[in-house]
Amino acid sequence: MDLGNQQLLDILISILGTAMLGLIGFVWKTSHRVSEHEKTIESLREMQRKNSDETQRDIDYLMSKVEKQGDRMMSIARDIPKGK
């Protein structure tokens, strides 16, 4: 009986060791994937911020052009003699 218990104990230790290594591997793989996704998300955020900054710069540039053209049109309109 003692030999049977020893074999059972050896099998249980082997199964538990394999399960523990499997769990460690799973946690490592999951952690690695999470860190990869975090890097991807951070790079996407940076790209979005840059695109937003560029878009705002373009809007500001266009608005300044519109204001200049509006001022120019107003000065031309003032210079036109009014007919009666």
Secondary structure, 3 states (H helix, E strand, C coil): CHHHHHHHHHHHHHHHHHHHHHHHHHHHHHHHHHHHHHHHHHHHHHHHHHHHHHHHHHHHHHHHHHHHHHHHHHHHHHHCCCCC
